[in-house]
Amino acid sequence: MRRSIHIYKEVEVEVEASDLIEQLGKDEIADIARQAGVIHPGQTGLGDGDDSRTRNIIDSAERALRRMPQVPRELADLFWHVHGRAIA
């Protein structure tokens, strides 16, 4: 004779998010982000993309800004603060 007993108990636990995250690996964090819909399948979302592609995007944006006859001061300032490149 087999008997199965299920006991459910509600338990409240206080956990520091930073302690939990420190225990997770890069792939586990990416899986959680995908499940939450923060990043899409095929993306890592962790800033480890192709460095040369990023450089090409920045270079292309810089060339486009330099072709503009009047560069808005906000864009020039943004380029300086984000990419460390001065646009005159």
Backbone bond lengths (Angstrom), bond angles and torsions (degrees), N, CA, C in turn:
res aa  C-N    CA-C-N  psi(-1)  N-CA   C-N-CA  omega(-1)  CA-C   N-CA-C  phi
1 M - - - 1.429 - - 1.536 108.69 -
2 R 1.307 116.19 134.18 1.464 122.00 178.52 1.511 110.27 -115.35
3 R 1.307 115.15 136.39 1.455 120.12 175.09 1.520 108.61 -126.06
4 S 1.272 114.71 142.69 1.452 120.33 177.89 1.521 108.41 -122.56
5 I 1.301 115.66 126.75 1.462 120.75 179.54 1.521 108.02 -121.25
6 H 1.304 116.24 130.11 1.457 121.81 177.70 1.520 108.15 -113.85
7 I 1.298 114.99 126.59 1.457 120.36 178.11 1.526 107.62 -119.52
8 Y 1.303 116.91 123.45 1.456 121.83 179.52 1.511 108.96 -110.37
9 K 1.294 114.74 130.32 1.457 119.47 179.69 1.522 107.85 -135.09
10 E 1.298 115.42 133.40 1.446 120.37 178.75 1.523 108.70 -89.46
11 V 1.328 114.54 128.48 1.458 120.28 -178.38 1.526 108.28 -127.72
12 E 1.313 116.20 134.02 1.458 121.04 177.33 1.518 108.23 -105.55
13 V 1.336 115.05 127.32 1.457 120.88 -176.85 1.523 108.52 -126.53
14 E 1.318 116.06 136.03 1.455 120.16 176.75 1.526 108.00 -100.45
15 V 1.330 115.72 122.11 1.457 121.27 -176.45 1.523 108.38 -129.61
16 E 1.322 116.47 134.45 1.453 120.87 173.90 1.526 107.71 -79.53
17 A 1.328 116.40 127.36 1.464 120.50 -178.87 1.525 110.81 -59.33
18 S 1.322 117.46 -38.89 1.470 119.69 -178.64 1.530 111.12 -63.81
19 D 1.330 117.42 -36.37 1.469 120.20 177.41 1.531 110.83 -65.42
20 L 1.314 115.88 -40.00 1.457 120.62 179.88 1.527 110.67 -67.70
21 I 1.312 117.04 -44.70 1.461 121.53 -177.96 1.521 111.25 -64.98
22 E 1.328 117.19 -36.88 1.467 120.38 179.35 1.520 111.99 -60.29
23 Q 1.330 117.14 -25.84 1.461 121.65 -178.36 1.525 112.51 -85.48
24 L 1.343 116.67 -13.67 1.458 120.62 -177.02 1.522 111.21 -90.16
25 G 1.301 115.21 149.02 1.460 120.85 174.67 1.518 110.19 -90.54
26 K 1.315 116.07 170.82 1.465 122.79 -179.04 1.531 111.31 -57.12
27 D 1.316 117.68 -44.23 1.463 121.16 -178.52 1.523 111.70 -66.48
28 E 1.328 116.84 -37.60 1.463 120.54 179.18 1.531 110.88 -67.11
29 I 1.321 116.78 -39.55 1.461 120.35 177.78 1.527 109.72 -65.41
30 A 1.329 117.37 -42.21 1.464 121.13 178.42 1.529 110.70 -62.68
31 D 1.339 118.17 -39.49 1.469 121.69 177.96 1.524 110.82 -62.88
32 I 1.312 117.12 -43.05 1.466 121.01 178.70 1.527 110.04 -62.90
33 A 1.336 116.55 -43.19 1.465 120.52 179.44 1.526 110.98 -63.91
34 R 1.333 117.89 -38.74 1.470 121.43 177.55 1.522 110.56 -64.85
35 Q 1.335 117.01 -44.81 1.463 120.90 -179.57 1.523 111.38 -63.53
36 A 1.333 116.23 -32.47 1.466 120.69 179.15 1.528 111.59 -81.38
37 G 1.344 117.40 -7.57 1.448 121.55 179.66 1.519 113.76 80.84
38 V 1.333 117.01 14.15 1.457 121.30 179.86 1.519 110.83 -74.67
39 I 1.327 117.04 -37.99 1.460 121.46 175.82 1.522 107.95 -127.18
40 H 1.306 115.81 156.93 1.460 121.27 -177.13 1.527 110.79 -96.56
41 P 1.330 117.42 156.36 1.465 120.25 177.68 1.525 110.80 -53.70
42 G 1.307 115.94 137.98 1.455 120.87 -179.45 1.521 112.86 93.77
43 Q 1.326 116.62 -14.58 1.457 120.52 176.62 1.514 108.31 -103.15
44 T 1.321 116.20 143.13 1.459 118.28 174.92 1.509 110.20 -86.06
45 G 1.331 117.22 -36.83 1.447 120.25 178.68 1.507 113.60 69.34
46 L 1.318 117.64 10.37 1.451 120.68 -175.15 1.521 112.24 -113.00
47 G 1.315 117.32 16.93 1.447 120.48 175.31 1.515 114.98 75.60
48 D 1.313 117.44 16.18 1.464 118.88 -179.12 1.529 110.62 -108.23
49 G 1.350 115.15 37.55 1.458 119.55 -179.80 1.510 111.56 -72.54
50 D 1.314 114.94 -177.23 1.453 122.22 -179.67 1.520 109.25 -67.63
51 D 1.334 117.01 114.41 1.458 121.79 -176.09 1.521 111.84 -63.33
52 S 1.327 117.95 -36.70 1.460 120.12 -179.43 1.527 110.73 -68.01
53 R 1.328 117.68 -34.54 1.468 121.04 177.51 1.525 109.57 -66.11
54 T 1.308 117.14 -42.86 1.464 121.28 178.12 1.519 110.04 -61.37
55 R 1.315 116.68 -45.11 1.465 121.28 179.09 1.527 109.97 -60.10
56 N 1.348 117.78 -42.20 1.466 120.96 179.03 1.528 112.03 -63.19
57 I 1.326 116.83 -39.14 1.465 120.62 178.33 1.525 110.31 -63.43
58 I 1.332 117.02 -45.08 1.463 121.53 179.77 1.521 110.34 -65.06
59 D 1.331 117.76 -45.16 1.464 121.50 179.23 1.524 111.34 -61.29
60 S 1.319 116.99 -41.45 1.458 121.27 179.03 1.532 110.92 -63.98
61 A 1.323 116.38 -42.10 1.472 120.38 177.85 1.524 110.63 -64.33
62 E 1.322 116.79 -40.22 1.466 120.10 178.61 1.530 110.76 -63.47
63 R 1.328 117.36 -44.12 1.469 120.30 179.08 1.524 110.89 -61.60
64 A 1.336 116.49 -41.56 1.466 120.38 179.32 1.527 110.82 -63.70
65 L 1.321 117.12 -41.40 1.467 120.40 177.82 1.523 111.41 -64.01
66 R 1.309 116.78 -41.62 1.463 120.50 -178.29 1.533 111.87 -67.62
67 R 1.340 117.75 -25.36 1.460 121.02 177.42 1.527 112.40 -76.80
68 M 1.314 116.43 -18.11 1.465 119.47 -178.24 1.532 109.85 -71.30
69 P 1.335 117.54 133.49 1.464 119.38 179.75 1.525 112.01 -66.07
70 Q 1.304 117.59 -36.46 1.464 122.38 178.25 1.529 108.23 -128.24
71 V 1.318 117.08 104.70 1.464 120.89 178.97 1.522 107.90 -84.38
72 P 1.339 117.65 122.59 1.464 119.15 177.22 1.531 109.72 -58.91
73 R 1.315 115.65 135.70 1.465 121.98 -178.06 1.529 111.22 -54.30
74 E 1.346 117.38 -36.28 1.470 121.17 -179.33 1.530 111.26 -63.00
75 L 1.323 116.64 -40.24 1.471 119.47 178.54 1.523 111.75 -69.19
76 A 1.322 116.32 -41.09 1.467 119.70 178.00 1.526 110.27 -62.33
77 D 1.338 116.18 -43.50 1.476 120.21 178.61 1.524 111.04 -64.39
78 L 1.332 116.06 -41.93 1.466 120.22 179.07 1.517 110.76 -60.87
79 F 1.317 116.98 -45.02 1.460 120.93 -179.79 1.519 110.09 -61.00
80 W 1.327 116.65 -40.29 1.468 120.12 179.82 1.530 110.83 -66.24
81 H 1.319 116.96 -47.02 1.473 120.40 -175.22 1.522 112.85 -72.41
82 V 1.318 117.11 -34.87 1.463 119.75 -177.18 1.517 112.57 -87.35
83 H 1.350 116.77 -41.29 1.458 119.94 -173.07 1.527 113.61 -112.69
84 G 1.325 117.48 -6.09 1.461 119.92 179.99 1.513 113.90 69.24
85 R 1.330 116.39 25.72 1.465 121.14 179.98 1.526 108.41 -117.50
86 A 1.318 115.57 125.95 1.464 119.94 179.00 1.516 109.78 -84.23
87 I 1.314 115.71 131.37 1.457 122.49 175.87 1.526 106.14 -114.21
88 A 1.330 116.78 116.35 1.479 119.68 -177.95 1.502 109.98 -89.92
